[in-house]
Amino acid sequence: MRAYSEDWTANSLISLQSLKAVATISSRFNNADVGDSQASENQGGHLDRPDRPDLIDRTHSTELQDIKTLVGHGFLLRNIGNYENALKKFDQAIAQDARNPNFFLYRAQTLMQMKAYEAAIKDFRTVLQLDPTNVRAWHGQGVAKAELALYPSAIDSFNQALASDPRDDKVWYNRGRALLKLEQYERALESFDNSVSLNRDKYHTWYNRALAQAALERIQPAISSLEKVTELKANCHYAWNYRGTLLNRLFKHQDALESFWKSLQYQVPNPNAWYGLASTYALLDNPESAAIHLRQAIQRNPIIYSLMARNDRNFDTVRNHPKICSILHD
């Protein structure tokens, strides 16, 4: 399953393409040049050097170009993972223009990549002081708070982002993840439904939708969501495993076996699939086959899988079989 760090950061924050971002900044500065030029004409003799306005314009243009260069270098450094030096570039840009919310946003996103979530939140707050409806800042702040397990506050930030842009599937997705952590499954499912209605091609959204559905005992719909996952990403081994687990709950044991074997086709070693096979064979009252796969899982992680088998009701009919006993009491 996708780790939270991926979901909350790399896949949740709006990714900035360096050239596009620099072009956006360039456009902004070009507009500023026009405004400053008009101001120069209006102020006339009040300028420090009214006798050489061409020098003033060239000096101002050079300063703007320097900021654009700094930011462009910051993007390039961040894209290659050189976050420390990227931060220095954004620091220098902020030192030249501390009223530009974009520079704080870029620094915050870099801090997110470094997992410096508290520092990132501070920068996101500055962005929002300068630009209260900045969707990326609200979203990023929510992501950072979720990483710090501040889920209610994270949801508040996601709600603010959605108030400005209700069509951002990534915000709905991350809101759903936070609600899952709070075990608010109905609200989480609503978020995932909104996310997939906006973008049906994100396999991890369908997977988390299945988690919410299963928590609400909507087993067949959860299986359907998992089948959408495997349609989008056939080698998603953990989706095949979870599908097998849910199929067992519907007493579709042969289908469950096929699902666990499919998982093994894409991932080895795969102790969850081995345990799933053992559990399914136990339900089919086949202790010999159950023992083979249970041993594989326990060899990979003795503590977890032996404890699971001792407490898993699926093993009730075979737990006292000599082959199973020998594994659990080795």
Secondary structure, DSSP 8 states (H G I E B T S, - for coil): ---HHIIIIITTS----HHHHHHHHHHHHHHHHHHHHHHHHHHGGGSS-TT-HHHHHHHHHHHHHHHHHHHHHHHHHHHTT-HHHHHHHHHHHHHH-TT-HHHHHHHHHHHHHTT-HHHHHHHHHHHHHH-TT-HHHHHHHHHHHHHTT-HHHHHHHHHHHHHH-TT-HHHHHHHHHHHHHTT-HHHHHHHHHHHHHH-TT-HHHHHHHHHHHHHTT-HHHHHHHHHHHHHH-TT-HHHHHHHHHHHHHTT-HHHHHHHHHHHHHH-SS-HHHHHHHHHHHHHTT-HHHHHHHHHHHHHH-HHHHHHHHHH-GGGTTTTTSHHHHHHHT-
